[in-house]
């Protein structure tokens, strides 16, 4: 006969085991395991005329490439991250969990997902590796060229089913479209504009850069500890750029909650950002301007922005003018809802996934 204590112990063991199994199951992604890698490019030349003897490009891939009878890769999807980010930022329940799983729009058992770390970001070569402010002054054109070489030379992908990106990555998607117009079937830039960085956008970026350089502890980039005063100022600019008035009011409806929210944001960014890297990341867009080249884009392109995006405010009317230059271009402006989160809406496929589905269908029949 089993005693009450033993029955209770076995019950507790059984419950604990079930909880452990449940945790393990849910901890595993519902898509193939991501694989990280690096590609070393020797003597990389930058637009500035500077060279780097060895440029490392880090990346994450999910799935396997598939080729047709002609040897063309038919399932590659290139997704590019935003400023200060990295390719692995997409491996969240919201983004990857909403796109890469079985039966989802970018099912990684069918698609070959490529998530590069742009120059100056993630685990790719960047100023904080040691060169500090002597690191080549890279631009978005340099970043796109490096990613193109990673994809073609190292991953041996000669064609992309889709090129997409968020924020800075969205701007890179526009560049891909006119630099390599025959390379992709479709383009989806999210939270971006195909115009020069000017007006409030450039002012906020320049303010952030200047605030870091004004901190005596920055020491011309040769600091031994992060210049916290300058970084707090720079982070303040970034916080406002990416803020969502509606969601922030809901999350912090009192003074106490608002100040706690700010404190948490500052701590998070201070723990993850490097001053020199930040300067380069925010300045890399200085000569970005796809507008004169948009007519070169051949692939169907869906540009998706959110009406509450403080970085790309719709009232400027810029996209309406420029999208007309894209032969197969379409502009989608998402209305403000309880689900949109300002600039960050770009990372929520549950909001814009229907347009991605439409684009994939359209580009499959238009080839």
C-alpha positions as CSV (number, residue, x, y, z in Angstrom):
1,X,0.0,0.0,0.0
2,X,1.3,3.5,-1.0
3,X,1.3,5.9,1.9
4,X,-0.3,9.3,1.6
5,X,3.1,11.0,1.8
6,X,4.4,8.8,-1.1
7,X,1.3,9.5,-3.2
8,X,1.8,13.2,-2.6
9,X,5.5,13.0,-3.5
10,X,4.8,11.2,-6.7
11,X,2.1,13.7,-7.6
12,X,4.5,16.6,-7.0
13,X,7.1,14.8,-9.1
14,X,4.6,14.2,-11.9
15,X,3.5,17.8,-12.0
16,X,7.1,19.0,-11.9
17,X,8.0,16.7,-14.8
18,X,5.1,17.9,-16.8
19,X,6.0,21.5,-16.2
20,X,9.6,20.8,-17.2
21,X,8.6,19.1,-20.4
22,X,6.2,21.9,-21.2
23,X,9.0,24.4,-20.6
24,X,11.4,22.5,-22.9
25,X,8.9,22.1,-25.6
26,X,7.9,25.8,-25.6
27,X,11.5,26.9,-25.3
28,X,12.3,25.2,-28.6
29,X,11.6,27.3,-31.7
30,X,8.8,26.1,-33.9
31,X,11.2,26.4,-36.9
32,X,14.6,24.9,-37.8
33,X,17.5,25.8,-35.4
34,X,19.2,29.0,-36.4
35,X,22.9,28.6,-37.4
36,X,25.4,31.4,-37.0
37,X,28.5,32.1,-39.1
38,X,31.1,34.6,-40.2
39,X,32.5,35.7,-43.5
40,X,35.9,37.5,-43.7
41,X,36.3,39.8,-46.6
42,X,39.9,40.8,-47.3
43,X,40.8,44.4,-48.3
44,X,37.3,45.8,-48.3
45,X,37.1,49.2,-49.9
46,X,34.6,51.8,-48.6
47,X,32.8,54.6,-50.4
48,X,35.0,57.0,-48.4
49,X,38.1,55.6,-50.1
50,X,39.2,53.9,-46.8
51,X,40.0,50.2,-46.7
52,X,39.9,47.6,-44.1
53,X,42.3,44.7,-44.4
54,X,39.8,42.3,-42.9
55,X,36.1,42.9,-42.6
56,X,34.1,40.3,-40.7
57,X,30.5,39.9,-41.4
58,X,28.4,37.9,-39.0
59,X,25.1,36.3,-39.9
60,X,22.4,33.9,-38.8
61,X,20.6,31.6,-41.2
62,X,17.6,29.3,-40.8
63,X,16.6,26.6,-43.3
64,X,18.4,25.4,-46.4
65,X,18.7,26.9,-49.9
66,X,16.8,25.3,-52.8
67,X,17.8,25.4,-56.4
68,X,15.8,25.1,-59.6
69,X,17.0,23.1,-62.7
70,X,19.0,26.1,-63.9
71,X,20.9,26.3,-60.6
72,X,19.2,29.4,-59.4
73,X,18.3,29.7,-55.7
74,X,14.5,30.1,-55.4
75,X,13.8,30.3,-51.7
76,X,16.3,32.9,-50.2
77,X,14.8,35.6,-47.9
78,X,17.1,38.4,-46.8
79,X,15.9,40.3,-43.7
80,X,17.9,43.3,-42.5
81,X,17.8,44.9,-39.0
82,X,17.6,48.5,-37.8
83,X,20.2,50.9,-36.4
84,X,22.0,49.5,-33.2
85,X,20.4,46.1,-33.8
86,X,21.6,42.7,-35.1
87,X,20.2,39.9,-37.2
88,X,19.3,37.8,-34.1
89,X,16.9,40.5,-33.0
90,X,14.4,39.0,-35.4
91,X,14.4,35.7,-33.4
92,X,11.6,36.7,-31.2
93,X,8.2,35.1,-30.5
94,X,6.6,38.1,-32.2
95,X,8.6,38.2,-35.4
96,X,10.2,34.7,-36.0
97,X,7.4,33.0,-34.1
98,X,4.9,34.7,-36.4
99,X,6.6,34.1,-39.7
100,X,9.1,31.2,-39.7
101,X,7.0,28.4,-38.3
102,X,5.4,25.5,-40.2
103,X,2.7,26.8,-42.5
104,X,3.5,30.5,-41.8
105,X,4.3,33.0,-44.5
106,X,8.1,32.5,-44.4
107,X,8.0,28.8,-43.3
108,X,11.7,28.1,-42.7
109,X,11.3,24.5,-43.8
110,X,10.6,26.0,-47.2
111,X,12.5,29.2,-47.2
112,X,16.2,30.0,-46.6
113,X,16.2,32.9,-44.1
114,X,19.3,35.1,-44.0
115,X,19.8,37.5,-41.2
116,X,23.0,39.5,-41.6
117,X,24.6,41.7,-38.9
118,X,25.3,44.9,-40.8
119,X,28.8,46.5,-40.7
120,X,29.2,48.2,-37.4
121,X,26.5,46.1,-35.7
122,X,26.1,42.9,-33.8
123,X,29.1,40.6,-34.2
124,X,30.3,42.1,-37.5
125,X,33.4,44.4,-37.6
126,X,32.7,47.7,-35.7
127,X,34.6,50.6,-34.1
128,X,34.5,49.1,-30.6
129,X,36.6,46.1,-31.8
130,X,39.6,48.3,-31.4
131,X,40.0,50.9,-34.1
132,X,37.5,53.2,-32.4
133,X,37.1,56.5,-34.4
134,X,39.8,55.2,-36.8
135,X,37.3,52.7,-38.2
136,X,36.4,53.5,-41.8
137,X,33.4,55.9,-42.0
138,X,31.0,53.4,-43.5
139,X,27.7,54.4,-45.2
140,X,24.5,52.5,-46.1
141,X,26.0,51.8,-49.5
142,X,28.9,50.1,-47.9
143,X,26.6,48.0,-45.7
144,X,24.5,46.8,-48.6
145,X,27.5,46.0,-50.7
146,X,29.0,43.9,-47.8
147,X,25.7,42.1,-47.3
148,X,25.5,41.4,-51.0
149,X,29.0,39.9,-51.0
150,X,28.2,37.8,-47.9
151,X,25.0,36.5,-49.6
152,X,26.6,35.8,-53.0
153,X,30.2,34.9,-52.3
154,X,29.9,33.1,-49.0
155,X,26.3,31.7,-48.9
156,X,26.3,31.1,-52.7
157,X,22.8,32.7,-53.1
158,X,22.5,34.0,-56.7
159,X,18.8,35.1,-56.4
160,X,16.5,36.2,-53.6
161,X,12.8,35.4,-53.3
162,X,12.4,38.4,-51.0
163,X,14.5,41.2,-49.7
164,X,13.0,43.0,-46.7
165,X,14.1,45.0,-43.7
166,X,13.0,47.1,-40.8
167,X,13.9,50.8,-40.2
168,X,17.6,51.0,-41.3
169,X,17.1,47.6,-42.9
170,X,14.1,48.9,-44.7
171,X,16.3,51.7,-46.1
172,X,18.8,49.1,-47.2
173,X,16.0,47.2,-49.0
174,X,15.4,50.3,-51.2
175,X,19.2,50.3,-52.0
176,X,19.1,46.6,-52.9
177,X,16.2,47.3,-55.2
178,X,18.1,49.8,-57.4
179,X,21.7,48.5,-57.0
180,X,20.7,44.9,-57.8
181,X,17.4,45.2,-59.7
182,X,17.4,41.7,-61.2
183,X,18.5,39.9,-58.0
184,X,15.1,39.6,-56.2
185,X,11.5,38.7,-56.9
186,X,10.1,41.1,-54.3
187,X,11.0,43.9,-51.9
188,X,9.3,44.9,-48.6
189,X,10.9,47.9,-46.8
190,X,9.2,48.5,-43.4
191,X,9.3,51.8,-41.5
192,X,11.4,53.7,-43.9
193,X,11.3,56.4,-46.6
194,X,13.2,56.4,-49.9
195,X,14.5,60.0,-49.5
196,X,17.6,61.7,-48.0
197,X,17.8,61.9,-44.2
198,X,17.0,65.5,-43.6
199,X,14.7,67.7,-41.4
200,X,13.9,66.4,-38.0
201,X,15.3,63.0,-38.7
202,X,18.8,64.2,-39.4
203,X,18.6,66.8,-36.6
204,X,17.8,64.1,-34.0
205,X,20.6,61.9,-35.3
206,X,23.1,64.8,-35.3
207,X,22.0,65.9,-31.8
208,X,22.6,62.3,-30.5
209,X,26.1,62.2,-32.1
210,X,27.0,65.7,-30.8
211,X,25.9,64.9,-27.2
212,X,28.3,62.0,-27.1
213,X,31.2,64.0,-28.5
214,X,30.5,66.9,-26.1
215,X,31.0,64.6,-23.0
216,X,34.6,65.1,-21.8
217,X,34.7,61.4,-20.9
218,X,34.3,60.5,-24.6
219,X,38.0,61.5,-25.1
220,X,37.9,61.6,-28.8
221,X,36.7,58.0,-28.9
222,X,39.5,56.7,-26.7
223,X,37.5,56.3,-23.5
224,X,38.1,53.3,-21.2
225,X,34.5,53.5,-19.7
226,X,31.4,54.5,-21.6
227,X,30.8,58.3,-21.4
228,X,27.5,58.0,-19.6
229,X,26.5,61.6,-19.6
230,X,26.8,61.8,-23.4
231,X,25.2,58.4,-23.8
232,X,22.2,59.4,-21.7
233,X,21.7,62.4,-24.0
234,X,22.0,60.4,-27.1
235,X,19.7,57.7,-25.8
236,X,17.1,60.4,-25.1
237,X,17.1,61.3,-28.8
238,X,16.7,57.7,-29.8
239,X,13.9,57.1,-27.3
240,X,11.8,59.9,-28.8
241,X,12.5,58.8,-32.3
242,X,11.1,55.4,-31.7
243,X,8.4,56.3,-29.2
244,X,4.7,55.6,-29.5
245,X,2.5,58.3,-27.8
246,X,-0.6,56.1,-27.6
247,X,1.2,53.0,-26.3
248,X,3.3,54.9,-23.9
249,X,0.3,56.7,-22.5
250,X,-1.3,53.3,-21.9
251,X,1.8,51.9,-20.3
252,X,2.7,54.9,-18.2
253,X,-0.5,56.8,-17.3
254,X,1.0,58.4,-14.2
255,X,4.1,60.4,-13.5
256,X,5.6,57.6,-11.4
257,X,5.1,55.0,-14.0
258,X,6.4,57.3,-16.7
259,X,9.6,58.0,-14.8
260,X,10.1,54.3,-14.0
261,X,9.6,53.5,-17.7
262,X,12.2,56.1,-18.6
263,X,14.7,54.8,-16.0
264,X,14.3,51.2,-17.3
265,X,14.8,52.3,-20.9
266,X,17.9,54.2,-20.1
267,X,19.4,51.3,-18.1
268,X,18.7,48.8,-20.9
269,X,20.2,51.0,-23.6
270,X,23.2,52.0,-21.5
271,X,23.9,48.3,-20.8
272,X,23.9,47.4,-24.5
273,X,25.3,50.3,-26.5
274,X,28.8,51.5,-27.2
275,X,29.4,55.2,-27.7
276,X,31.7,55.0,-30.8
277,X,29.5,52.3,-32.4
278,X,26.5,54.5,-31.8
279,X,28.1,57.5,-33.5
280,X,28.9,55.4,-36.6
281,X,25.5,53.7,-36.6
282,X,23.6,57.0,-36.5
283,X,25.8,58.8,-39.0
284,X,25.9,56.0,-41.6
285,X,22.7,57.3,-43.2
286,X,24.3,60.8,-43.9
287,X,24.4,60.3,-47.7
288,X,21.4,57.9,-48.1
289,X,19.1,59.1,-50.9
290,X,17.3,56.5,-53.1
291,X,14.9,59.0,-54.6
292,X,16.9,59.6,-57.9
293,X,17.3,55.9,-58.5
294,X,13.8,54.5,-57.8
295,X,12.9,54.0,-61.4
296,X,15.6,51.4,-61.7
297,X,13.7,49.1,-59.3
298,X,12.1,46.2,-61.2
299,X,10.7,43.9,-58.6
300,X,7.3,44.4,-57.0
301,X,7.8,46.5,-53.9
302,X,5.4,47.0,-50.9
303,X,6.5,49.9,-48.7
304,X,4.8,49.6,-45.3
305,X,4.8,52.4,-42.7
306,X,2.7,53.1,-39.6
307,X,0.7,56.3,-39.1
308,X,2.2,56.7,-35.6
309,X,5.8,56.4,-36.7
310,X,7.7,59.4,-35.3
311,X,10.7,58.6,-37.5
312,X,8.7,58.6,-40.7
313,X,5.7,60.8,-40.0
314,X,3.1,60.4,-42.8
315,X,2.1,64.1,-42.8
316,X,5.4,64.9,-44.7
317,X,3.8,63.3,-47.8
318,X,7.1,62.1,-49.0
319,X,6.2,58.5,-49.8
320,X,3.1,59.4,-51.9
321,X,5.4,61.3,-54.2
322,X,8.3,58.9,-54.4
323,X,6.4,55.6,-54.7
324,X,5.1,56.7,-58.1
325,X,8.7,56.3,-59.4
326,X,8.7,52.6,-58.6
327,X,7.2,50.8,-61.6
328,X,5.6,48.0,-59.4
329,X,5.5,49.9,-56.1
330,X,2.7,50.1,-53.6
331,X,2.5,52.2,-50.4
332,X,0.7,50.9,-47.4
333,X,0.1,53.2,-44.5
334,X,-1.1,51.3,-41.4
335,X,-3.6,53.3,-39.4
336,X,-3.1,53.9,-35.7
337,X,-4.7,51.1,-33.6
338,X,-4.3,49.5,-30.2
339,X,-1.8,47.2,-31.8
340,X,0.5,49.6,-33.5
341,X,3.5,50.7,-31.6
342,X,4.9,53.6,-33.5
343,X,8.2,52.9,-35.3
344,X,8.3,49.5,-33.6
345,X,5.3,48.3,-35.6
346,X,7.8,47.1,-38.2
347,X,8.5,44.1,-35.9
348,X,4.9,42.9,-35.6
349,X,3.9,40.7,-38.6
350,X,0.5,40.1,-37.1
351,X,-0.3,43.7,-38.2
352,X,1.3,43.8,-41.7
353,X,1.5,40.0,-42.5
354,X,-1.5,40.2,-44.8
355,X,0.4,42.6,-47.1
356,X,3.4,40.3,-47.1
357,X,1.2,37.4,-48.2
358,X,-0.2,39.6,-51.0
359,X,3.3,40.6,-52.1
360,X,4.5,37.0,-52.1
361,X,1.5,35.9,-54.2
362,X,1.8,38.9,-56.6
363,X,5.6,38.3,-57.1
364,X,5.1,34.6,-57.7
365,X,2.7,35.3,-60.6
366,X,4.6,38.3,-62.0
367,X,7.9,36.5,-62.7
